[in-house]
Every structure is written in C-alpha cells, then in structure tokens.
Amino acid sequence: MLSMKILAVCAGTAQRLPGKSTKTGIFKHPVEAAMMIDREGLIGDAICNRKHHGGVDQAIYGMGSVDLDWWSGELGSTVSPGTFGENLVITGVDSRSVSVGDRFETEHVLLEVTSTRIPCATFAARMQDPHFPKRFNRAGRPGFYCRVLKEGAIQSGDTVVLHPFSGERVTMPEMLETYGRNLSPADRARYLAAPIHHKLRAKLLSL
C-alpha cells in the first residue's frame, strides 16, 4: 500500500463554450472546503452531457500530480488543478501506471478505477486547440475514472492510500490505445476479469 495526499478537489458550474449553445461542466477549479461524494460523484459539481459523462462508473475523474507537472513542462506554463476537467488531483500519482481495479482510499471515501478518459471535442474546445485530443492521446497520461464504493466527505490535504489491483493489470494507457479496437481473446479475457466500466463490459460480452 502506498500513501499519498489529495492535492486538490475540483468542481465546476455549467458554462457555455465559446461559439456553442450547449453548456459543459468541464471548467473546474479547486475547492477549499470539504465536499461530499456520493455514487454519482461530487455533490454540486456540474455534469451537463450525461450520455457521455458522469454515471456510477464515471463518478470521479482523477489525475496525478505527476501528470500535471509533465503537462506543465510540455505546454510551457503551469497546468493548474481542474484544467483538464478532473475532480481530484492526487500527489505522487502518474496515471500511466494506474490500472483498472486500483483503489484510492481516504478516511471517508473509497474509489475504484474503472476506465480511462477518452478526449472529445468539448475537451478540444476547452483547451482552445482542435488538435489537443490527439496530443493528449499521444502523451498516454489520460487520467482515470472511478466508481464510488464508499460515500463520504473529501477535502484537499486528505491522506490517500493506494490499494493496487491484485489481478492481471489493465493500465490506463493500454485502455486508451485499444479504444475502439478489437481485442485478442487473451486481452478480452483480461479486461473482463477486471472491474471495468459497465458499458465496456457490455460491449465486450456482446462480441
């Protein structure tokens, strides 16, 4: 078990992207006060397009401080917590090494990783760069979505314990790379043996 801390808890309100009529909750900023997490995520955080965002297996989107430090160097300016629409930033975490089934536990909350983040057009608009999703994919530091196994309060500074998944690992960069592609029988079995997002599980079981 590895112990880390919550560097930032981030939430946002519904806002319109420039030139768009629809609203998005991707603009997130650090919140100092404790926030409650239930099965659907941070209470009070805006989720506008529930067809593709949110839900019990995408309740919380996390990034590691190592990821944000890397992006700060890559972009030549400080990437503040919440820039990528993440809810949590955890110190010492590099999302390249995070796998489905890994669990992040604080005193009051328990999260389980289910899937990677797939960048979309809204993300491109947020970053004001139509090519940013491809750049994000190439970087292989996609962050991680989690389901909530234990609801409770969470706050910047909380201690976090990482419990690595005990089975065969499916990493976030691997999920990102294989998105939309056919898996080999061995990889399909490995994915199904992990607690993956229910939509991906249904898709793999239908093949």
N, C-alpha and C positions, 0 to 999 in steps of 0.2 A: 504494500500500500504506500502511495506517495501522498504527502500533504502539501497543499498549496493554499492560495487565498483568492477570494473574489476581488479582482481589481476594479471592476465596475459592473453595476446593474443598470441597464439602459432600457428606456421606454420612449414611446412617441405618441403623437396625436395624428389624426388623419390630415394629410395635406395634399394639395394638388401639385403634380409635377408641371414644370413649365411647358406650355403648349398642349396640355392634356386636360380633359374634362373629368376624368376619373381621379379618385383620391387613393393615396397609398399611405401605409404606416411605416415605410422604410426609413424615414428620418427619425432616428433615435438619439437620445442624449443621456448621459449619466444622471442617475437619481441618487441623492444622498440618503434619503430616508429609507427605511425598510419597506419592502413591497411583498405582497402576498402572491404566492404561486399556487394555482390550482391545476387541475388536469388539462385545462385549455391554455395555460401559460400565465404570464404576468397579468394580474388583475389591473385593468386600467390602461393596458398597452393596446394601441390601435392595430387591428388586423383587418384590412379592407377587402382583399380578394380571398375569400375563404375556400374557393375552389382549388387554389394552388398554394395557399399559405395557411399556417395555423393548423388546428386539429390536434387530436390527442398524441399523434406520433411526430408532430412538428410543433410541440407546445413551446419549446425553448430553443433558440438558436444561439450557439456558443462559439466563441473564438478564443484562441490563446494569446497571451501577451507576446509570445514568440512570433506569432503570425503578424500582429500589428507592428511589431518592431521591424520585421522583414519588409512589410509593405511600406513603412515609413522610409526605409532606405531605398526601396525600389522606386517610389514616387517622388523622393526628394523633399518631402515635407512630412510633418508629424501626422500620423493617422490616429485620430482620437477615438476612444471607445464609442461605439454606436455608428461609426461611419458606414459600415457595411450592413447595417440593419440588425446587428447582433444584440441579443438581450443580456448576455453575460460575457465578460472577459475574465479568464482565469490565468493567474500568474504561472509562468513556467511551462504552460501547455503549448505544444506545437501540433496543430491539427493534422499534420502529415502522419503522426504516429497514433492518432486516435482511431479506435475501431468500434464497429457495431457491438453493443453489449457492454462496453466500458461504462462504469457508473461513477458519477460525481456526487459525493455526499457532504452536506453541511450538517450543522446541528439539527436543523429543522426540515431539510429538503433532501430528497433523493431523486436523481435524474439518471436515465439510461439512454445511451446513444442509440439512435435508430437508423440514421441515414445522413448523407452528405447534402450540402447545399448545391443546387444547380442554378447558376446565374441566369437571369432573364432580362427582358427588355426594360423592365422597371429599374433593375439594378444598373443597366447601362445609362438610363436617363438620370438616375441618382448621381452617378459618377461623372455625368456630362461627357461621356465618351462612348460612342456606339460600338467600339471595338473592345471595351473593357471586359465583357463576359469571356471573350476568347483569351484575353490576357490572364484573367482570373483562373480559367481552366488550366492554362499552361503552367501557372505557378504551382498548382497542386496543393494549395493551402485553403481548402474550401470551408473550413469550419465544420460544425456538426449540429444536427438536430437531435433533440432529446424528447422522450416521453417523461412524464412526471409519475414516479412511483410513490412518492410521499409528498403531500402538500404542506406548505408552511411559509414562514417568512424568510426572506433572504435580503442581504444587505452587503454593500461594499465593505471589505475587511473581514468577512466571514471566512473561517478556515474551511478548506475543501479537502476531502480525502478521495483519491482516485482508486477505484477498485477495477483492475483490468479484467476484461472478459476472459473466462477460463477456457473457452473452446477455441476452435480454429478462427483466426482473426480475418476480418474483412475491413480493411482500412478505408479512411475517407478518400484518399487519392485514388485508390482502386475503384471505389464505387463511382467516383466522378469519371474516371476513364472508361468504365464499362457501361455508363448510362446509355440506354437505347440500343445496346448491342446484345447479340446472342451470347450466352454463357456456355462454356463447356459443361458436360454432365457433372464433372467433379466440382467446378466452381458453383454451379447451380445448387448442388447439394450443400456446399459450404455456406452459401448465402442463406439457404433455408434453415440451416442449423443454428443460425444466429438470430437474435431478436430484431430483425429488420422491420422497417416501416410496413404497415399492413397493406398499403397499396402495391408496393413492390412485391411483397409476398404473394398477393393475389395474382399479380401478373405472372410471376414465375410458376405458380401452381397451375396456371391456365395453359402453359406451353406444352 
